[in-house]
Amino acid sequence: MNLRRGGQLARRSANRYFALTEMPLCSIESPSFGHMVGRNSVVTVALRVAVLSAIQSVTACGSGSTTASAHQEADAGPPLDSLALASCTSPVPDLAHPISFPSPTWDGESPDNVHATICALRSLDALLPTNAVVCSGEDTHGVSQSSRLHSLIARYLVLHSGARTIVLEDMDADVAFAQAFVRTGDASQLAKYFGSTGPSLAAVAEVEELLGELHAISDALPNGEQLSIRGMDVAVQVNGTLDRLTGYYQRVNAPNATALTKIAPRGSATGVVARLQPAAMFVDGLATDLVSNKATYVAMTDADSWELADEDAANLRDGYLFLSRYYQQDFAGGDAMYREPGLARNLERLAGAASGPILVIAHNQHCAKANDIGGSYTVGTIVAQPQHLGARFFVIAQAYGGGTQLYLDSTTAALFATMTAHSCWRRRAPTLP
């Protein structure tokens, strides 16, 4: 899978060390292989990975040094028995001791190495309930080896554990294009996805690789089954969510669609702070309207379309409110008040609709089960509470000794180079050569 669009790919090496505990710390450890170790109900894996089934301290660091490139196994579509768990030569790991597995890579990873990692993942079986919500965290977005590990976890959870829903840290309206690509392999849908989200931290080759592998996994499902690829973020980039909500209102209440188009800024116009609060308040009115007229609107469309519109209205409102803080140099305040609660709302909604386990792919900061930004709990810390997802929620967190990225365009390269949104991310922000 290699669908490069315009612009020259820029490569940079990510060299960093990180330890995950209840709050991010720094640590130095750089084994060439991943390691997994469990303490009571806590699991740590390296490239690294940590499954946190309770709020306890975990240290994880690792390394990798290969560049991202097209992988071969996704192109053919693996057979249903591709996991070959019966041929794992070692007993099922008990997590009481470290478990080694090869550092993952998109660059010609051997079938033996893939199988070794899959066999190591059997250690999760004793931990995860049938309705588990597993957040696969990454220490920074777009690292090649990190996304490859996400894909192997996805392969295991889908083909072995029965997961059918994968949730990305992205806007659901935009992720709809990614879902269409995963289900069909239509490259034009992938291009639409990147076009709807750019410029963003997702515009890296590794996301292409990940979606290509998800397509291969989807192809391996029994006839009639398919993956659901969803987004859980509020509309921090508004265009896709605004368009989908406007489209719905064109079907059920055209005057509201016209009014929304007039008042709601899009694209670069969201940088005009004075327009954001009025837009948010108008969209909040639409959220109320959707609930008040649910029966009428469902009769005019269908229940699924109404659900998406209800979700879009809340996410667009919260997106405008977040941006109103963001553009006043208050990322932490906007994140605490609008983004993290919105992420939690959306994740719980998706978890409630799922019939089996689901996999979430997001930043460690969002996944963490004892973390806050701006004095407010992050999504993982919210949903880990007993009144929310509680014991259903698990975290697999990665920390890097090194890694690589391929940017899809110069704009994305510059975005990574100047990323200063949050203090922990700023400390680890990449430097271009």
C-alpha positions as CSV (number, residue, x, y, z in Angstrom):
1,M,0.0,0.0,0.0
2,N,1.7,3.1,-1.2
3,L,-0.6,5.9,-2.4
4,R,1.6,9.0,-2.2
5,R,0.0,12.3,-3.0
6,G,1.6,15.6,-4.0
7,G,4.6,16.9,-2.2
8,Q,8.0,15.4,-1.4
9,L,8.2,12.9,1.4
10,A,10.3,14.2,4.3
11,R,12.0,11.7,6.7
12,R,13.0,12.4,10.2
13,S,14.2,10.1,13.0
14,A,12.4,10.3,16.3
15,N,14.8,9.7,19.1
16,R,13.2,9.9,22.5
17,Y,12.8,8.1,25.8
18,F,9.7,8.1,27.9
19,A,8.2,6.3,30.8
20,L,4.5,6.0,31.5
21,T,3.3,6.1,35.0
22,E,0.3,8.0,36.4
23,M,1.8,11.1,34.7
24,P,4.5,11.2,32.0
25,L,8.1,10.9,33.2
26,C,11.4,10.6,31.5
27,S,13.4,7.4,31.5
28,I,16.2,5.9,29.4
29,E,16.1,2.3,28.2
30,S,16.6,1.1,24.6
31,P,16.4,-2.6,24.0
32,S,16.3,-3.8,20.4
33,F,13.2,-6.0,21.1
34,G,9.9,-5.2,22.8
35,H,9.2,-6.6,26.2
36,M,6.0,-7.2,28.0
37,V,5.7,-7.7,31.8
38,G,2.7,-7.9,34.1
39,R,2.3,-6.9,37.7
40,N,-1.0,-8.0,39.1
41,S,-3.5,-6.6,36.6
42,V,-1.0,-4.4,34.9
43,V,0.8,-5.2,31.7
44,T,3.7,-3.4,30.0
45,V,5.0,-4.0,26.6
46,A,7.8,-2.3,24.8
47,L,8.4,-0.7,21.5
48,R,6.7,-0.7,23.6
49,V,3.5,-1.3,25.2
50,A,1.6,-1.2,28.5
51,V,-1.8,-2.6,29.1
52,L,-3.2,-0.8,32.2
53,S,-6.2,-2.5,33.7
54,A,-5.8,-0.4,36.8
55,I,-4.2,2.9,37.7
56,Q,-0.8,1.7,38.7
57,S,2.8,2.8,37.8
58,V,4.3,1.3,34.7
59,T,7.6,2.1,33.1
60,A,8.1,1.4,29.4
61,C,10.8,2.4,26.9
62,G,12.0,1.0,23.7
63,S,13.7,1.5,20.3
64,G,13.4,1.1,16.6
65,S,15.3,2.5,13.6
66,T,13.6,1.5,10.4
67,T,11.9,3.7,7.9
68,A,8.3,3.3,6.8
69,S,7.6,1.7,3.5
70,A,4.9,-0.3,1.7
71,H,4.3,-3.7,3.2
72,Q,3.4,-6.7,1.2
73,E,1.2,-8.9,3.3
74,A,-1.8,-6.5,3.2
75,D,-1.9,-6.5,-0.6
76,A,-2.9,-10.2,-0.9
77,G,-5.4,-10.3,2.0
78,P,-4.5,-12.9,4.6
79,P,-6.6,-16.0,5.0
80,L,-8.8,-16.5,8.0
81,D,-6.2,-18.8,9.6
82,S,-3.4,-16.3,9.2
83,L,-2.8,-15.9,12.9
84,A,-1.8,-19.6,13.1
85,L,-2.0,-19.5,16.9
86,A,-1.9,-23.3,17.0
87,S,1.7,-23.2,15.7
88,C,3.0,-20.9,18.5
89,T,5.8,-22.9,19.9
90,S,5.8,-21.3,23.4
91,P,3.2,-21.7,26.1
92,V,0.8,-18.8,26.5
93,P,2.7,-16.1,28.4
94,D,1.6,-15.5,31.9
95,L,2.7,-11.8,32.2
96,A,4.5,-12.5,35.4
97,H,7.8,-12.2,33.5
98,P,9.0,-10.1,30.5
99,I,7.9,-11.4,27.1
100,S,10.1,-10.5,24.2
101,F,9.0,-9.9,20.6
102,P,10.6,-8.4,17.6
103,S,10.5,-4.6,17.1
104,P,7.7,-4.1,14.5
105,T,8.4,-2.4,11.2
106,W,6.6,-1.8,7.9
107,D,9.8,-2.4,6.0
108,G,9.7,-6.0,4.9
109,E,8.9,-7.5,8.3
110,S,9.3,-11.2,8.1
111,P,6.4,-13.6,8.6
112,D,8.3,-15.2,11.5
113,N,8.6,-11.8,13.3
114,V,4.9,-11.1,12.7
115,H,4.0,-14.5,14.1
116,A,6.2,-14.0,17.1
117,T,4.4,-10.8,18.0
118,I,1.0,-12.4,17.4
119,C,2.0,-15.2,19.7
120,A,3.1,-12.8,22.4
121,L,-0.3,-11.0,22.2
122,R,-2.0,-14.2,23.5
123,S,-1.0,-13.0,26.9
124,L,-3.9,-10.5,26.6
125,D,-6.5,-13.2,26.5
126,A,-6.7,-13.7,30.2
127,L,-7.0,-10.0,30.9
128,L,-9.6,-8.8,28.3
129,P,-13.3,-9.3,28.8
130,T,-15.4,-9.9,25.7
131,N,-16.6,-6.3,25.7
132,A,-13.1,-4.8,26.4
133,V,-12.3,-1.3,25.2
134,V,-8.6,-1.3,24.4
135,C,-6.9,2.0,23.9
136,S,-3.6,1.5,21.9
137,G,-1.7,4.6,22.8
138,E,1.3,6.2,21.0
139,D,3.9,8.5,22.5
140,T,3.7,10.8,19.5
141,H,1.6,10.7,16.3
142,G,2.9,9.1,13.1
143,V,5.9,7.0,14.2
144,S,6.4,4.2,11.8
145,Q,7.1,1.4,14.3
146,S,4.2,2.6,16.5
147,S,1.6,2.3,13.7
148,R,2.9,-1.1,12.8
149,L,2.3,-2.3,16.3
150,H,-1.2,-0.8,16.2
151,S,-1.9,-2.9,13.1
152,L,-0.7,-6.1,14.7
153,I,-2.8,-5.5,17.8
154,A,-5.7,-4.8,15.5
155,R,-5.1,-8.0,13.5
156,Y,-5.1,-10.0,16.8
157,L,-8.1,-8.4,18.3
158,V,-10.2,-8.6,15.1
159,L,-9.3,-12.0,13.9
160,H,-8.9,-13.7,17.3
161,S,-11.0,-11.7,19.8
162,G,-13.9,-10.7,17.6
163,A,-13.4,-6.9,17.6
164,R,-15.2,-5.2,14.7
165,T,-15.0,-1.6,15.7
166,I,-11.8,0.5,15.5
167,V,-11.8,4.0,16.8
168,L,-9.3,6.7,15.7
169,E,-8.4,10.0,17.3
170,D,-10.0,11.9,14.5
171,M,-13.3,13.4,13.5
172,D,-16.0,10.8,12.7
173,A,-17.2,12.7,9.6
174,D,-13.7,12.6,8.1
175,V,-13.1,9.0,9.2
176,A,-16.1,8.0,7.1
177,F,-13.8,8.2,4.1
178,A,-11.2,6.0,5.8
179,Q,-13.9,3.5,6.6
180,A,-15.0,3.4,2.9
181,F,-11.4,2.7,1.9
182,V,-10.9,0.0,4.5
183,R,-14.1,-1.7,3.4
184,T,-13.6,-1.4,-0.4
185,G,-9.9,-0.7,-1.1
186,D,-11.0,2.3,-3.2
187,A,-7.9,4.6,-3.2
188,S,-10.1,7.6,-4.1
189,Q,-11.7,7.3,-0.6
190,L,-8.3,7.3,1.0
191,A,-7.4,10.5,-0.9
192,K,-10.6,12.1,0.3
193,Y,-9.7,11.2,3.9
194,F,-6.3,12.9,3.7
195,G,-7.9,15.8,1.8
196,S,-10.5,16.3,4.6
197,T,-8.0,16.3,7.5
198,G,-5.0,18.2,6.1
199,P,-2.9,19.8,7.3
200,S,-2.7,17.6,10.3
201,L,-0.5,15.2,12.2
202,A,-2.2,12.4,10.4
203,A,-0.6,13.3,7.0
204,V,2.2,10.8,7.3
205,A,2.9,7.6,5.3
206,E,2.4,5.5,8.4
207,V,-1.3,6.3,8.5
208,E,-1.6,5.0,4.9
209,E,0.2,1.9,6.0
210,L,-2.1,1.4,8.9
211,L,-5.3,1.9,6.9
212,G,-3.9,-0.5,4.2
213,E,-3.4,-3.1,6.8
214,L,-6.9,-2.5,8.2
215,H,-8.2,-3.1,4.7
216,A,-6.4,-6.4,4.6
217,I,-7.8,-7.4,8.0
218,S,-11.3,-6.5,6.8
219,D,-10.8,-8.6,3.7
220,A,-9.9,-11.6,5.9
221,L,-13.3,-11.5,7.7
222,P,-16.0,-14.0,6.9
223,N,-18.4,-13.1,4.2
224,G,-21.0,-10.5,5.3
225,E,-18.8,-9.1,8.1
226,Q,-16.9,-5.8,8.0
227,L,-14.9,-3.4,10.1
228,S,-16.5,-0.3,11.5
229,I,-13.9,2.5,11.5
230,R,-15.0,5.5,13.6
231,G,-13.7,8.8,14.9
232,M,-14.1,10.0,18.4
233,D,-12.7,13.6,18.3
234,V,-14.6,16.8,18.5
235,A,-14.4,19.0,15.4
236,V,-11.0,20.5,15.9
237,Q,-11.0,20.7,12.1
238,V,-14.6,21.6,11.3
239,N,-15.1,21.2,7.6
240,G,-16.1,17.5,7.4
241,T,-18.4,17.7,10.4
242,L,-19.9,20.9,9.3
243,D,-20.6,19.5,5.8
244,R,-22.2,16.3,7.1
245,L,-24.4,18.2,9.5
246,T,-25.4,20.7,6.9
247,G,-26.2,17.9,4.5
248,Y,-28.5,16.3,7.1
249,Y,-30.4,19.6,7.7
250,Q,-30.8,20.0,4.0
251,R,-32.9,16.8,4.2
252,V,-35.0,17.7,7.3
253,N,-35.0,21.5,7.7
254,A,-33.6,23.5,4.8
255,P,-33.8,26.9,6.5
256,N,-31.6,25.7,9.3
257,A,-29.1,24.4,6.8
258,T,-29.0,27.8,5.1
259,A,-28.6,29.6,8.5
260,L,-25.8,27.2,9.5
261,T,-23.9,27.8,6.3
262,K,-24.1,31.6,6.9
263,I,-23.0,31.6,10.6
264,A,-20.5,28.7,10.8
265,P,-16.9,29.5,9.8
266,R,-14.9,26.8,8.0
267,G,-11.2,26.3,7.1
268,S,-9.0,29.2,7.8
269,A,-12.0,31.4,8.9
270,T,-12.1,29.4,12.1
271,G,-9.0,31.5,13.1
272,V,-11.3,34.6,13.4
273,V,-12.1,34.1,17.1
274,A,-15.0,36.5,17.2
275,R,-17.0,34.1,14.9
276,L,-16.5,31.0,17.0
277,Q,-18.7,31.6,20.0
278,P,-21.8,32.7,17.9
279,A,-21.3,29.6,15.7
280,A,-21.0,27.4,18.7
281,M,-24.2,28.8,20.2
282,F,-26.1,28.3,17.0
283,V,-25.0,24.7,16.7
284,D,-26.0,24.1,20.3
285,G,-29.4,25.2,19.3
286,L,-29.4,22.7,16.5
287,A,-28.4,20.0,19.0
288,T,-31.5,20.9,21.0
289,D,-33.6,20.9,17.8
290,L,-32.5,17.4,16.9
291,V,-33.6,16.0,20.2
292,S,-36.9,17.9,20.2
293,N,-37.8,16.8,16.7
294,K,-36.2,13.3,16.8
295,A,-39.3,11.4,15.8
296,T,-40.1,13.7,12.9
297,Y,-36.5,13.8,11.6
298,V,-36.0,10.0,11.9
299,A,-39.3,9.5,9.9
300,M,-37.9,11.8,7.2
301,T,-34.5,10.0,7.1
302,D,-33.5,7.0,9.3
303,A,-32.3,6.3,12.8
304,D,-28.7,6.0,11.9
305,S,-28.6,9.3,10.0
306,W,-30.2,11.0,13.0
307,E,-27.6,9.5,15.3
308,L,-24.8,10.8,13.2
309,A,-26.4,14.3,13.1
310,D,-26.8,14.3,16.8
311,E,-23.2,13.4,17.3
312,D,-22.1,15.9,14.7
313,A,-23.9,18.8,16.3
314,A,-22.3,18.1,19.7
315,N,-18.9,17.7,18.1
316,L,-19.1,20.8,16.0
317,R,-20.3,22.9,19.0
318,D,-17.4,21.6,21.1
319,G,-15.0,22.0,18.2
320,Y,-15.8,25.7,17.9
321,L,-15.6,26.2,21.6
322,F,-12.2,24.4,21.8
323,L,-10.9,26.5,18.9
324,S,-12.0,29.7,20.6
325,R,-9.6,28.8,23.4
326,Y,-6.9,27.4,21.1
327,Y,-6.6,30.5,19.0
328,Q,-6.2,32.5,22.2
329,Q,-3.2,30.4,23.2
330,D,-5.1,28.3,25.7
331,F,-4.9,24.8,24.4
332,A,-5.0,23.3,27.9
333,G,-8.2,25.1,28.8
334,G,-9.9,24.3,25.6
335,D,-8.9,20.7,25.9
336,A,-10.0,20.3,29.5
337,M,-13.4,22.0,29.0
338,Y,-14.4,20.7,25.6
339,R,-12.2,18.2,23.9
340,E,-11.5,15.6,26.6
341,P,-15.2,15.5,27.7
342,G,-16.2,15.2,24.0
343,L,-13.8,12.4,23.4
344,A,-15.1,10.5,26.4
345,R,-18.7,11.1,25.3
346,N,-18.1,9.8,21.8
347,L,-16.1,6.8,23.0
348,E,-18.8,5.8,25.4
349,R,-21.3,6.1,22.7
350,L,-19.4,3.8,20.4
351,A,-18.6,1.4,23.2
352,G,-22.3,1.2,24.0
353,A,-23.2,0.3,20.5
354,A,-20.5,-2.3,20.0
355,S,-21.3,-6.0,20.4
356,G,-17.7,-7.1,21.1
357,P,-14.3,-5.6,22.0
358,I,-13.3,-2.4,20.3
359,L,-9.8,-1.0,19.6
360,V,-9.0,2.7,20.1
361,I,-5.9,4.3,18.6
362,A,-4.9,7.6,20.2
363,H,-2.1,9.5,22.0
364,N,-0.9,8.2,25.3
365,Q,-2.0,11.4,26.9
366,H,-5.6,10.7,25.9
367,C,-5.5,7.0,26.8
368,A,-3.8,7.4,30.2
369,K,-5.9,6.3,33.1
370,A,-4.6,8.8,35.6
371,N,-3.8,11.9,33.7
372,D,-5.1,15.5,33.3
373,I,-4.6,18.4,30.9
374,G,-5.4,21.9,32.2
375,G,-6.6,20.5,35.5
376,S,-9.2,18.3,33.9
377,Y,-9.2,14.5,33.4
378,T,-8.3,13.2,30.0
379,V,-10.6,10.8,28.1
380,G,-8.9,7.6,29.4
381,T,-9.1,8.9,33.0
382,I,-12.8,9.8,32.6
383,V,-13.9,6.5,31.0
384,A,-11.8,4.4,33.4
385,Q,-14.0,5.5,36.3
386,P,-16.5,2.9,37.5
387,Q,-19.6,4.9,36.5
388,H,-18.3,5.0,32.9
389,L,-16.5,2.1,31.2
390,G,-14.6,1.1,34.3
391,A,-13.2,-2.4,34.2
392,R,-13.9,-2.7,30.5
393,F,-11.2,-0.1,29.7
394,F,-7.6,-1.1,29.1
395,V,-4.6,0.8,27.8
396,I,-1.7,-0.3,25.7
397,A,0.8,2.5,25.8
398,Q,4.0,2.9,23.8
399,A,7.2,4.7,24.5
400,Y,10.1,5.0,22.1
401,G,13.8,4.8,22.2
402,G,13.8,5.7,18.6
403,G,11.7,5.6,15.4
404,T,11.0,7.2,12.0
405,Q,8.3,9.0,10.1
406,L,7.6,9.9,6.4
407,Y,5.7,13.1,5.9
408,L,3.4,13.2,3.0
409,D,4.0,16.9,2.3
410,S,6.1,19.9,3.4
411,T,3.2,21.4,5.3
412,T,3.0,18.4,7.6
413,A,6.8,18.4,8.2
414,A,6.5,22.1,9.3
415,L,3.6,21.2,11.5
416,F,5.5,18.6,13.4
417,A,8.6,20.8,13.6
418,T,6.6,23.6,15.3
419,M,4.2,21.6,17.4
420,T,3.8,23.3,20.8
421,A,0.3,22.5,21.8
422,H,1.0,20.8,25.1
423,S,4.0,20.9,27.4
424,C,4.7,17.2,27.3
425,W,4.4,17.0,23.6
426,R,6.5,20.2,23.2
427,R,9.4,18.6,25.2
428,R,9.4,15.7,22.8
429,A,8.6,17.6,19.6
430,P,10.7,16.3,16.6
431,T,13.4,18.4,15.0
432,L,13.8,18.2,11.3
433,P,17.3,17.5,10.0
